[in-house]
Amino acid sequence: MVKSLLASTLLTLAVATVAVFPASTHAAPRINIVTECVPFQPYPGTTHQMCTQYIYDDNGVLVNTMVYYIDESGMWYLLP
């Protein structure tokens, strides 16, 4: 008796959840990010990396470009 009551309650909750939050018929846009890093020397004896990220939408159109740097310790930083 208790098990059937619990099962029917869970089924009711599942149906109510599907009714309130229906599945989306639209796929989320796919974003492609291409990262390219090249080494450079900010001053003699050290080597950092300059990384450029190219962000494309699902149609292959370039949406944004971002440049950042990585030092020898792996810390990211931006230049003004």
Steps between C-alpha positions, in 0.01 A plus 500: 500500500770746601717404202218552252415835659865605479524381139186688397624814676834482321326444167276802563804714582679383186200585280461839669869575450480420129190718468666795673841461335441369148796382295647769277445453128788734413857384522740725686733693269834334455802721558839400366808638674840471334803585717841579357803560728844619393806553722656843544765657724374801698859553617823300460510166680124447529251345263127565523219401267264729314170321441224609265153348515278520195132447581271387217124452501330189361502651148879538501489878535771657718319653797780612730877490548676504837872533575658401831846408624640217713818546704760237591301401811184431300323815623277677249517876460377775270687798364329838491 
